[in-house]
Amino acid sequence: MTFQRSIYIILMSILLSACSSTTTQYQPPAGSPQQLWQQHQLQLQAIETWQLQGQIAFISPDSRNSATLNWQQYVNDFKINLTGPFGIHVLTIKRKDNISTLILDDDRQYQSNNTQTLINQLSPIPIPVNQLRAWILGDPLTDNVTLDSYGRVTQALHPQGWAISYTQYQLIDAIWLPKNIVIKQDALRIKITTRNWKLNATQD
């Protein structure tokens, strides 16, 4: 795997299996979708620590790459691992004590006190990495959204040009969290499938 391709995968995975939400066994709560969305936003904003495992696919006109995603978030600190087939390390990006570190598959390391700056230095793609923590939880950080009857976002258009589709949700500790996410900008498409959510996780 080339250096450039590895960077593309981590960027898209941080951002970075479409199907309809399966909710027939749950009765929508009372209230308008907008009211329910406001309540749901408060739930999401209260989540400070969590872990998840999942899959990420980055699709462009020229290539398609996929990796296993392991994300650990502890308030403002985080650690994201991408692994390829047979558990081969692709790269790691982590933030601790206000320092972000990017570790490539050959153990080369790059550091910055600003995650966005670190990513911008290593890729020409202007990805808003500082918003991705909220995006993967189901908050697209925009008012330009389409809601379902449960007050969950199904479609969103971010001011920076990213179109986000939440195509399936799962109920984790009484909170609806995304299972399948599709993110698009121009010819780029990212598909994320999350699984094994663990909220209020303790730091290793």
C-alpha positions as CSV (number, residue, x, y, z in Angstrom):
1,M,0.0,0.0,0.0
2,T,1.5,3.4,-1.0
3,F,2.0,6.2,1.4
4,Q,-0.5,8.4,-0.4
5,R,-3.2,5.7,-0.4
6,S,-2.7,5.1,3.3
7,I,-3.3,8.8,4.0
8,Y,-6.4,8.8,1.9
9,I,-7.8,5.8,3.8
10,I,-7.2,7.4,7.3
11,L,-8.7,10.6,6.2
12,M,-11.8,9.0,4.9
13,S,-12.1,6.6,7.8
14,I,-12.0,9.5,10.3
15,L,-14.7,11.2,8.5
16,L,-14.2,10.0,8.4
17,S,-23.9,-1.2,3.0
18,A,-26.7,1.2,2.6
19,C,-30.1,-0.1,3.6
20,S,-33.2,1.3,5.2
21,S,-33.5,1.8,8.9
22,T,-35.0,-1.2,10.6
23,T,-37.3,0.3,13.2
24,T,-40.6,-1.6,12.8
25,Q,-40.3,-3.1,16.3
26,Y,-40.1,0.4,17.9
27,Q,-42.9,2.9,18.2
28,P,-41.8,6.4,17.3
29,P,-41.9,8.7,20.4
30,A,-44.3,11.5,20.7
31,G,-43.3,14.9,19.2
32,S,-42.5,16.4,15.9
33,P,-39.3,15.2,14.1
34,Q,-37.7,18.6,14.8
35,Q,-38.4,18.4,18.5
36,L,-37.2,14.8,18.7
37,W,-34.0,15.8,16.8
38,Q,-33.3,18.5,19.3
39,Q,-33.6,16.0,22.2
40,H,-31.4,13.5,20.3
41,Q,-28.8,16.2,19.7
42,L,-28.5,16.7,23.5
43,Q,-28.0,13.0,24.0
44,L,-25.2,12.9,21.4
45,Q,-23.5,16.0,22.8
46,A,-23.4,14.3,26.3
47,I,-21.4,11.4,24.9
48,E,-17.8,12.1,25.8
49,T,-16.2,8.7,25.8
50,W,-16.8,5.8,23.5
51,Q,-15.3,3.0,21.5
52,L,-16.3,1.4,18.3
53,Q,-15.2,-1.1,15.7
54,G,-16.3,-1.1,12.1
55,Q,-15.4,-1.1,8.4
56,I,-14.5,1.7,6.1
57,A,-14.5,1.8,2.3
58,F,-13.1,4.7,0.3
59,I,-14.3,4.8,-3.3
60,S,-13.1,7.1,-6.1
61,P,-13.3,6.8,-9.8
62,D,-9.8,5.3,-9.8
63,S,-9.7,3.0,-6.8
64,R,-11.5,1.3,-4.0
65,N,-9.8,0.7,-0.6
66,S,-11.2,-0.8,2.6
67,A,-10.0,-1.3,6.1
68,T,-11.1,-2.3,9.6
69,L,-11.7,0.8,11.8
70,N,-11.1,0.8,15.6
71,W,-11.9,4.2,17.2
72,Q,-11.4,5.0,20.9
73,Q,-12.6,8.5,22.0
74,Y,-11.9,9.9,25.5
75,V,-13.3,13.5,25.7
76,N,-10.8,15.3,23.5
77,D,-8.2,12.5,23.3
78,F,-8.6,9.7,20.8
79,K,-6.9,6.8,19.1
80,I,-7.9,5.5,15.7
81,N,-6.4,2.4,14.2
82,L,-6.8,1.2,10.6
83,T,-5.9,-2.4,9.7
84,G,-6.0,-4.2,6.5
85,P,-6.4,-7.9,5.6
86,F,-5.0,-10.4,8.1
87,G,-4.8,-7.6,10.7
88,I,-1.9,-5.8,8.9
89,H,-1.4,-2.3,10.4
90,V,-2.2,0.5,7.9
91,L,-1.8,3.5,10.2
92,T,-2.7,5.0,13.5
93,I,-3.7,8.5,14.4
94,K,-4.0,9.5,18.0
95,R,-4.2,12.6,20.2
96,K,-3.1,12.9,23.8
97,D,-2.0,15.9,25.9
98,N,-2.8,18.3,23.1
99,I,-0.5,16.5,20.6
100,S,-1.7,14.6,17.5
101,T,0.5,11.8,16.2
102,L,0.2,10.0,12.8
103,I,1.9,6.6,12.6
104,L,2.3,5.0,9.2
105,D,2.6,1.4,8.4
106,D,6.4,1.7,8.3
107,D,6.4,3.3,11.8
108,R,7.2,6.7,10.5
109,Q,5.6,9.3,12.8
110,Y,4.4,12.9,12.2
111,Q,3.2,15.2,15.0
112,S,1.4,18.5,15.4
113,N,-0.5,20.2,18.1
114,N,-3.4,20.6,15.6
115,T,-5.0,17.6,14.0
116,Q,-6.3,19.5,11.1
117,T,-2.9,21.0,10.4
118,L,-1.3,17.5,10.5
119,I,-3.8,16.1,8.1
120,N,-3.5,19.1,5.7
121,Q,0.2,18.7,5.6
122,L,-0.1,15.1,4.4
123,S,-3.0,15.2,2.0
124,P,-4.4,17.6,-0.6
125,I,-7.9,16.8,0.4
126,P,-9.5,19.5,2.6
127,I,-11.3,17.2,5.0
128,P,-12.8,18.8,8.2
129,V,-11.3,16.3,10.6
130,N,-12.4,18.3,13.7
131,Q,-16.1,17.7,12.9
132,L,-15.8,13.9,12.3
133,R,-16.2,12.9,15.9
134,A,-19.7,14.4,15.8
135,W,-20.5,13.0,12.3
136,I,-19.8,9.4,13.2
137,L,-22.1,9.8,16.3
138,G,-24.9,11.0,14.0
139,D,-24.7,14.8,14.3
140,P,-23.8,16.3,11.0
141,L,-23.3,19.8,12.5
142,T,-25.6,21.5,10.1
143,D,-29.3,22.6,10.1
144,N,-29.6,21.5,6.5
145,V,-31.0,18.0,7.4
146,T,-33.8,15.6,6.5
147,L,-35.3,13.8,9.6
148,D,-37.2,10.6,10.0
149,S,-40.2,10.1,12.4
150,Y,-37.8,9.3,15.2
151,G,-36.0,12.7,14.9
152,R,-32.8,11.1,13.4
153,V,-30.9,12.5,10.5
154,T,-31.2,10.6,7.3
155,Q,-29.7,13.1,4.9
156,A,-27.5,16.2,5.6
157,L,-25.6,18.7,3.6
158,H,-22.6,20.2,5.4
159,P,-21.6,23.8,4.6
160,Q,-18.2,22.6,3.4
161,G,-19.9,20.5,0.6
162,W,-20.1,17.1,2.2
163,A,-23.3,15.2,1.7
164,I,-23.9,12.8,4.5
165,S,-26.5,9.9,4.5
166,Y,-27.3,7.9,7.6
167,T,-28.9,4.8,6.1
168,Q,-29.3,2.6,9.1
169,Y,-29.3,3.2,12.9
170,Q,-28.9,0.9,15.9
171,L,-30.1,1.3,19.5
172,I,-27.1,1.4,21.9
173,D,-27.8,2.1,25.6
174,A,-31.1,3.6,24.7
175,I,-29.5,6.0,22.2
176,W,-29.9,5.7,18.4
177,L,-26.4,5.7,16.9
178,P,-25.5,5.2,13.2
179,K,-24.8,1.8,11.8
180,N,-24.3,2.7,8.1
181,I,-23.0,6.0,6.9
182,V,-22.3,7.2,3.4
183,I,-20.4,10.5,2.9
184,K,-19.9,12.1,-0.5
185,Q,-18.1,15.0,-2.0
186,D,-17.7,15.4,-5.8
187,A,-16.4,12.0,-7.0
188,L,-15.4,10.8,-3.6
189,R,-17.6,8.3,-1.7
190,I,-17.0,6.9,1.8
191,K,-19.0,4.0,3.3
192,I,-18.7,3.4,7.0
193,T,-20.3,0.5,8.9
194,T,-20.0,0.7,12.7
195,R,-20.4,-2.1,15.1
196,N,-19.5,-3.0,18.7
197,W,-20.3,0.5,20.1
198,K,-19.3,0.9,23.8
199,L,-20.3,4.1,25.5
200,N,-18.7,5.6,28.6
201,A,-15.6,3.5,27.9
202,T,-12.7,3.8,30.3
203,Q,-9.3,4.6,28.9
204,D,-6.7,1.8,28.5
